[in-house]
Amino acid sequence: MGIIVKQSVKGTIYVYLGVLLGFITTAILFPRIYSTTEVGLLKIIVAYSTLIAQFGTLGINGATIRLFPFFRTEDKKHHGFLPFALLVGLIGFLISAILLLLFKPLLVEMSLEKSTLLVGYINYLIVLVFFQLFFSILDIYYSALMNSVHGTFLREVFQRILIILMIGLYYFDLLTFHQFVLTYIAAISVPTLFILFTLIKEGQFSLRFDFAFLDKNLLRSIGAVSLFSILNGFSVIMIQNVDLIMVNKMLGLDAAGIYAICFFFGIVVSLPARSIYKIANVTAAEAWKNDDVKTLRDIYEKSCLTLFVIGSFLFLGIWLNIDNIIHILGPGYQPGKWVIFFIGLGCLMDMATGANSSLMGTSKYYKVQSYLLLVLVVVLVALNLVLIPLFGLTGAAISSAAALGFLNLLRYLFLYFKYDLQPYNIRFIYVILIGVVAYFIAFSIPAQFHYLLDILVRSSVFTLLFLVPVYFFKISTDLNKTADSFLKSLKIIS
């Protein structure tokens, strides 16, 4: 867990910086500068491109996570794995671009009634797909080299700074909305070039193939893992984006804009897990290769507890300030109040089950995870078809939370019965009790005369009542080590 803790701490710092920048963008700038329809456009083109790019990788990212330990060499060429992965990505991009052009008339027809603004930007999806696809390949490759932090910085911090700068140019009438959309796409694309430059600078970029190393057995393994990785990755992206896509289709871009903004506040609960999952994938793959059950158990138990503490703190903190959040967003976002609750609840359930996806996805039973995810996509679409007409935006959020909860229950049961892995203990009950007590005490504080002061007072009391007991009762050893390092740097403790 040492490398996981070290990289996840740095990654979490970048994630929180990204959360702050995302808050400025999503909660303050977007609602005040753009209409909900325009916000819906920005979010939906990213959702579509992410979905297509995931297919375009042709599953090579899954093969990188699971099989790269067999390619790793000291000379930094790694038996030509990178050029092989890039070639697969190029083939996948060409297939994706052709399919997108073939299905463009259908996509236009689907958008004409409720999402006319989207029609003019469908062609730009190809550009966005290209850069999203190759960023994911390079980022996963860099993570396999035990550096998961750089990609996190580029996506969570650098990209958002660029977007804020572009919003400023639009606000001061230096860009039209059309020009802003193009620069928005460029801001999402630029990190690909930076991670490529970093790999070249560090001597980790080589286009030399090692065909002799790719024997039939290894190619067969890559093909099998990649096939199921396509299903796996496609299903994950679908679970993350299908609600927004279906809200756009059934309720229109205006509703999609509201949903996308409120979705951000719910998803904040799970953002710290990203840096842990990236390095946990690599570490778990090495552990499976070496049949190191102790390391696997350590990853599972510590990730569950640590992420549950962080997730509980964020979920309760957000819901404690829900009325202030809606006040910041504006009355037009009132329909999204319960979207924040249910998306946050689903993310909390996901956090509570730790790195279960990393353990399953890198094991010899990786196919099972793909099947589970595929079933979940079907369930999620079915729930959305039923609940969106009944409850609108809240129905989509309930569907997402239910799907995440069900998926993680199945993962837990599989790891428990197949490998006797059971991460839960009395400390989880302590976290719940501390969280509930801290929440209700902070909730009972009378409202302050200004919403910003109310957020400051309420959040400060909650933070003190939550974090102090967690630290002194040593709920999570990893969090205590991180806190001690921080306190030592401030010379508060020796």
Order of alpha helices (4+ residues) and beta strands (2+ residues): alpha-alpha-alpha-alpha-alpha-alpha-alpha-alpha-alpha-alpha-alpha-alpha-alpha-alpha-alpha-alpha-alpha-alpha-alpha-alpha-alpha-alpha-alpha
